[in-house]
Amino acid sequence: MFKKIGIVGAGTMGIGMSVDLALHGLETVLVDVTEEQLQKAEAEILQTVRFAPLVNKKLPRLQADEVRARLHLTTDLDDVADCDFIVENVPENWSIKEPIYRRLDEICKEETVFGVNTSCISITKVGGVTKRPDRIIGMHFMNPVYLKPTIEVIRGYLTSDETVANAEAFLAQLDKDAIVVNDQTGFVSNRISHLFMNEAAFVVMDGVGTAKQVDEIFKKCFGHKMGPLETADLIGLDTVMHSLQVLYEEYQDPKFRCCPLLKKLVDAGYCGRKSGQGFYSYSN
């Protein structure tokens, strides 16, 4: 049983992970580069934990003090050194991820597994900058984390069977199942879903339909719970753009060319739900 989990990155996914860990009684060390972001993350975690039982009646009702007691906020990466399991959620940018993994490899216990919550970057590539490539595994959590019962788990070229088993055991503590796939940039979900969202943005840019019309077609005609552009807003348009860039660089295939409208929205600071504006407007 894992007791203390390190979460690196207090953005959308780090917040979602921290909520799920709190609801399942696990101690969490949440790391980010600024106190401001950590304070914002704490407020969102407390609010989500409060409302989670209204969405899923099986989830426990927790007081704010209970959540705070399980949550350690820090700007010092070294504070995760004694954690049993690490999940990294920093932006999809290799220049940011690489030094983090080099440092984690230095400070963490030899047996600690690193879960790479990446959209597209190769798990094998991450393992290659550590001395524990057998203990690196992709764990593609999706939002909202506490409501998703199944996780895409990615086995790197050198990931061991023991590490896969450890990842599955960790997910079981969160009442989640794993679908284990092999490592190739984008894996299964994002190699397909990002094409879907990108083409939807092209449809809007070309004036074929509005964002609402595009999403309504996929919800009402195909039975999707969310449309592709609503999904992009939820993930973060900047994250989608960076993931498409990683896919394009890896495959050199023009089908992954990022839609200019998507780039324009990101340049304008319209990154989706987290910024209050994307393809849709949101009240924060």
N, C-alpha and C positions, 0 to 999 in steps of 0.2 A: 504493500500500500504506500502510495506517495502522500506525503504530508505537507511539504513546503515547495511551492512552485515559483519559479522566477519568470516574470513576464517582461520582456524587453521591448519598449515602445508603448506609449500611453495614448496612441491615436485611436481610431475607430475600433480596430480589431483588438488592441490591448485592453481597451475598456470593456469590450464584449467578453473577452476571455476572463477578465477579473470579476465580472458579474457572475459568470457561470461557476467560477471557482468558489466565490463567496456562497452561492446558493447550495454548493455541495460540501461546504464545511472545510475547504482547504485553505491553508495559510498562503498568502500571496505577497511576493515582493515585486512591486511594479516600478520599473525604471524608465525615466525619460530625461531629456537634456535640460529642461527648464522647470522651475517650481510652478510657474504659471500654468503650464500644460498639465502638471500633476494635480493642481488644485481644480482645474476644469474637469479632469478625468474623475477625481473623487466625487465631485458633485453629480456627474452623470451616472457614475456607478451606484451611488446611493439612491438616486431617483429611479433607476431601472430596477434595482433590487426591490424597491418598494412596490412597484407596479407589476413586477413579474408574476406574482401569484394570481393576479386578476386575469392574466392571459393564459396561464397554465396552473390550474388549481392544485396540481401535484407538487408544485414548488413551495418551499417553506416561507413563512412570513418572518422576516428578520428585522430587528431594530437597527437603527443607524449605528449605535454603539457596538453591536455584535459584528457588523460589517467592518467598522474601523479597527476592531480588535484583531481581525484576520488580515488586514491590509496594511502593508508597510510601503510607503511612498518614498522614493529616493532618486537623487540625480547621480548617485555613485554606482556604476556598474558592478563594482567589486562586492556590493551588498548581496549579490545573488550567489556568491561563492559556495555557500553551504546548502543551496537548494537541491532538491532531489531530482528535479526535471526542469528544463528551461524551454520556454517557447518564445521565439523571436518574432516581432511584428513590425520592424522598422520599414521605412519606405523602400519601394522596389528599385533600389539604386545600389549597384555593387560597391561603389566607392564608400557608401555608408555601412553596408553589411560586412564587408571584408574585415575591417579593423575590429569590429565588434566580436566576430568569431575568433579572431586571433587572441583577443583579450580573454574571452570566455574560456578558451582552451587552456590558457595559462592559470586561471584562478579557480576553475571548478574542479570538483572531485573527478578522479579518473573514470568512475563508473557513470557519471552523469550523462544523460542523453540530451541532445539538443534537438528540439522540434523546430523546423524551419517553416514558419507560416508565411510562405511566399506565394505570389501569384504565378510567377513564370520562371524565376531563376533556378538553374539546375541544382539539385541536391548534391550531386556528385562534385560539382564545382565548389560548393560550400565546404564539403568534407575535405577537399583538397588543400584548404588553408589551415587545417587542424591536424593534430596528431591522433585524432580519434575518428577517422572517416567511417568506421564501422558503427559509430554511435550517433551518426547524423541521419535524421529522417525528416521527410517533408510531412507536414500536417496542415492541410489546407482547410482551416476553419472558415465558416461563412456566417454572415450576419442575418439575423441576430443570433449570436452563438448559443445562447441558452435555449433557443427554440429549435435548433437544428439537431436531429437525432443521429445523423450520419456524417462522417468526415472522410474526405479524400486523403489517403495516406500514401506517400510516395517513397518507395524504396530506392535509395541511391545505388550506384554500381557496387559500392563496398559496404552498404548497410547490412548488418548481421541479422540473422534470424532472431537472436536474443533481443536486439533493439526493436525489431518489429513487434515482438511479443510484449516488450515493455511499453511501447506506444499504445498497443491495444489495451493493456491493463490500465494505463492512465486514462484512456478514453472511457473505459468501462466504469471508472470511478465517477465520470461525468454523465453516466447513462447514455453513452454514445457508441455506435458501431463504426467500424472502419472498413472502407473499401480500399484495398492495397493495390496500387498500380506501379508501373515502372517509371524510371526517371527519363524524361525528355522535356526540354523547355516547353512550358505551358501545361504539361501533363495532359489530363483528359479534359477537366472542366474548363480551364481558362483558354486552352487552345481552341476550343469550340465557342465558348460563351463570349469571348472578346471579339471574335469575328462577328457574332450576332449583334452585339452592342455597337460596334464600329459601323456596320452596314446600316443599322437603324439611324445613326447620326448622319450618314451620307444621304439617306432618304429625306431627312428633315432639311439638310443643307440644299438638296436639289429641289425642294419645294413640292415634293410629291405628297407629303402629309405633314401635319403638325406632330409634335412630340406626343400629345395626348391621343391623337388618332392612331399613331403607330402602336402605342401601348395598349389602347383599347382593342385593336384588332387581335393582338396576341393574347389578351386576357379573355375577350368575349368569343373569339372565333376558335382559338386553340386551347383555351382553358388554363393558360398560365396564371399563376397567382400574382405575378408582377410582370409588367412589360419590360423590354430591354433597356429603355431609357430611364425608367424608374429604378431599375436595378443598377444602372451606371451611376445614378445620383446617390444611391445608397452606398455603393462601394467607394465612391469618390472619383470624380472625373480625372483628377490628377493621377490617381492610382491606375485607372484604366489606360490612360495615355502612356504612362511609364511602362506598363505591362506590354502594350502593343509595340513600343519601341524595343523592348527586350526580345519579343517574338520576331520582329522584323530583322533585328541584328543577327539573331541566331539562324533563321531560315533563309534570309535574303529573298523572301517571297513577297511580291507586291500586294498580295491579298491582306497582309498585315499592316499595310501603310495606314497610319493614323489619319482619320478624317480631319480636314482643316478646321471644321466647325468645333470639333472637340478640343483641338489645340487653342482655338480662339477663346473658348469659354474658360479654359484653365488659365490662359494668359490674363484674362479679366478678373481672375480670382473667384470665378464661379465654379466651385469644385463639388457641388451637390449639397446633400443634406448638411454636411459638417460646416459649410460656409454660409448656409441659408439660401443659396441660389445655385442652380445648375440648369438642367432642362426645365425644371420647375422651381417655384419659389416656396420657401419654407419659413415658418416663424420659429425662431430659436427661443 
